[in-house]
Amino acid sequence: MKTKKNLLVTAADKNYINQAKQLFSSAYWNGGWKGDYMLLSHNIPEKDLDWFRNKGILIYRCKPITRKGWKLWSNAAMDRFYLFTPEFKKWEHIIYLDGDIIIRGNLERLTNLNGFWAAKDGQETLNNGIRNIKKFLKGGYDLKGKYFNSGVFAFSTDIINNGEIFKNLNKLWKKYKKECKFPDQTILNLYFQNKWKELSPIYNFCPVNYYYNDIINDDLNAIIMHFRIPKKPWENKKSHFYPEWKKYLDKAEGIDLSIIQKGRKVKPLPIMYNKIFQSKKIVRNNSLGKIGLFIKRYNPKIYYYLGGKN
């Protein structure tokens, strides 16, 4: 099989197979993805990998970097480090997405970026992702530096060089693993501090507290919907997003990589919504000002939810 120019990747263990299928399905039907697809397989039985192979999705078997698991994360989370090994230089651009994502729009713009790009995390600064502050200060890290979410990132493979990134990520892991609140994410932030560039919020819209039908609706689009919450759509069938997630899981059977689908366009309006939702400065009062008038015009329900009045 001839290697394509770009690569879309997710990671999964045996408990996240359907999530990987849904991700690739929404990338296929909505993302307009023209490149290769790859699953970073973490101890997934061969019989379960056949579905991906039959669809033309590449399989990369990952040797566990750590044997430790966490309450909210599988140890498969560390497997994304392998993307920085020399064998991935055969592609020009790589996009990594977690399995708890629904892709709603075209991903093409992410293939035109140089360097390492990621979306800012809700934790905001490195300080919120670590323990033992003194140890990191000795390491020369800026604890107030911006902190990105490792569930969505894109990079040009010219940064890989001879695989030094992979080696250094593993060294950092061995040195700081007991001090990381968010294992792979904090390690990636340590390595890429002051090197990464920030993606638009529409590539990492996190509807954490907006699960109600009167707040989230189809007008609140984003290119990538990322469910960074304990209860994922597949765990809560009453979730506003469960029907959408199930739809693309079912449509995974229709993936035919010989036919490229037209990517779905997303309106730019959600950028403003996302900034409003993510901001900790918004309070429910009567002084929403001009931004309140903007919200009221496009979605009165959100306006009143935030405390606006007639």
N, C-alpha and C positions, 0 to 999 in steps of 0.2 A: 504494500500500500504506500503510495506516494505521500510524503509529509507535506502538509499544507503550511501556509505562512504563519498562522497564529494558533494558539492552543487555549481551550477553556477547560479548567480542571476543578474537580471537587474531590473530597476525601470521604471515605466511609469505612465502617466496620460492618459486621454482619447484622447489627441492629439499625443500620441507617441505609439499607439498600433501597427501600421505597423512596426515601428522601432524595437520594441521588438520581433515581429515575425521574422524579418530579422536576428536579432542578434542570436536568438535561432536556426534559420535555418542554418546559417553559422557555428555555434558551432557544430551542428549535422553533417553536411556534410563534414566540413573541420577540426573541432576541435577534432574529435574522442572522444567526451565527454561520459564518462561512468557513471557519477554520476547523481544526481537529477538536475532538472531545476526548477527555481522559478521566478515568477513575483511579485515584490513589487508593489501592485496595489494602486494607489492614486486616489480614487473617480472614478474608471472606472465602468460604468454600467454593471450589471450582464450579460446582453445579450452579451456584448463584451468579457466577461471573459469566456464564454462557449467554445470558440475556444481553449483557452489554456487548460482548464480542459479536453476537449475531446482528446487532444494530450498527456495528462498525465503530464502536467506542473503544478507545485504547485502554489497556489495563497496565498499571504500573504497580507491581507488588512491593510493598514497603516492609523492610525489616524494622521492627519496632525500635524506636530511638529510646524509649523508656518503657518499663514494664508497669509503671504506676498509672492508675486511673484516678479520676476525680469525680466528685458527686455530679457535677454538671457537664463534665467533658470526658470523652473517651480518650485513651492514650493515642488514638489515631490523630488527635489534634496536632501532634508534633510532626506528622508525616509531611506537612507542607514544606518543611525544611528541604526536602529532596528536590524541590523545584529549582533550587539554586545550585544543583550539581551540573557539571559540564555537559552531560548528555541532553539536557534541555535546551542547549544552545541551537539545536537544529530548527527551533522555531524563533521567530523574530520578537513576538510579543506573547506574553502569558497572562491570562486572567484567572485568578483563583477566587472561588465563591464557596462559602459554607453550604451545607445541605439544607439549612433552615431558611432558605431563600426562595421567593417566587420572583421570576424575572418577568417584568411587564412591558419592557420596551427594548429598543435596538441597542445593542452593545458595541456597535461599530466604532464609536469615538474612543473607546478604551484601547483600541488597537493602534492609535496614532500618538501614544504618549511615550516619551523618552524618560528613562530613569525609573524610580520606584514610586508608585502612587497608591494612596490608601485613603479611606474615609475616617474622619475624626470620630473617636469613640465617645460615648456618653460619660466616661470617667474623666475626660478632659485633660488631665495631666499625668505624667509618669508617676508622680507621688501617690496617686490613687491605685496604682497597679502593683505596688511593692510593699514589703515589710522591711523593717530594719533600715531606716533612712540613712543612718550613719555609714553603713556598708556601701551604699550607692554613691554617697557623696565622696567617699574615698576613691571610688571608681571614676570620678570626674563627670558624672551624669548630671544634667540639668533636671532637677526634680519637678520644676514648673514647666518643663517642655511639653509641647503638644503630644497627645497620646492617641494613636490610631487603632482602629478595630481590625483585627487580623482575619475577619471573616470575609472581607472584600478588599482585594488588592490587585493591582495590575503593574506589570513592569516590562521593560525592553530587555531582552536577554544579553545585551552587550555588557550589562553590569556583572554577569556571572564570572567572567574571566576564567580562571583555572579551578574554580570551585572553592575559593577561599571563603566565600560567604557561608557555605554549608559547614565548613570546618569551624569557622568562628562562631556560628550559631550554636553548634554543639559544645564548644568550649564555654560559651556564656551560660548554656543550660547547666552544665556540670558545676559551674561556679555559683550560680544564683538560683538554682531550682527550688531551694527551700524558702527563698525570699519572694517568690512570685505569686501574687494572688491569682493571676490569669496566666497559666503556664506558657504556652507558645506565644501568646500575644505580647506579654511583657518582654520576652527574649527578643522578638522581632523589633520591638520598640527600642530596646537597648542598642541593637546593632544599627538600626536605621535612623537613630536620633540625629536630627539636623541634616539628614540626607533625603528624607521623603517629602513628597509633594501631596497637597490635599485635594482629594476628589470632591466634586460637587455633592451636596447632600442627597441629590436624587438617585445616587448610586448606593445609598445605604439608609433608606428611609426605615426608621424603627418605630412602628406603631405600638409602643410599649403599653401606654395607658389609654389607647384610643380604640378599644375593641367594640364600642357600642355603635349600633346602626345609625344613631343620630349624629355621630361624629365622623366615623369612617364611611365613605361611600365611594362609588366608582369615579367621582370627579377628583378624588384625592390620589391621583396617580403618582407613580414614581417608576423609574426604570428598574430599580432593585428594591424589593420589599424584604427586609431582614428581620426575622422574628427572634430577637435577643431577649427572650423571656422564658421563665420556667415552663409555662404552658404553651406549647407549640400548637399550630392549627390542627395537626393530626391528633393531638391529645385532647382537643376540646371541640367536639362536633357542633357545639352551639356558637363557636367563634364565627364572627363575620367572615373570616377568611377560609374557613374549612371547605366550603363548596368550591372555591377557586383552586385551592390546593388539590382537592380530590379530582377536579376536572382535568388538571394537567398530569396528574398521576395516571389517570385512565387514558389520556391522549398519548402517553409515552409509547403505547403499543403501535401508534401510527407513525412513529419517527422513521423517516427514510432519508438518510444522509446524502443520497444521490440527488435529492430535490431540495434546493435552498429556498426556504420560506422568506417572505418579505417581512422585515422587522417592523414591529408595531411602533408608531410614533407616540411620544408622550408630550403633553403640553408642559410648558415651562412653569406654569402656575404653582405646582407642588413645591418648588424650591422655597417660595415664601412660606407655605404652610409648614414645611419641615423646620425652617429656622424658628418659626413661632413655637412649634411643639417642643423642640429641643432646648429652647432658651429657658434658663432657670430664673430669668428676670421678669417673666410675665407673671402678673398677679391679677386676681380677679377684682377689678375695681372699675370705676367709671372713667378712667383716664386713658383709654386705649388710643385716643388721638387719631391721627391720619391713618395709622395702620389698622385701627378698628373700622374705619370707614371702608377700607379696602376689603377687609374680611367680610364685613356685613354685605357688601355688594355681591361678592362671589359665593359666600356660603353663610347665610344668616344663622344657621344652627351653631356653627363654630363661634360666631360673634357672641351669641347669647351664652354659650358655654363658658367663654372666657370672662364673662361678667359684663358685657356690653349691654346698654339699655337704649330704648328708643329715644 
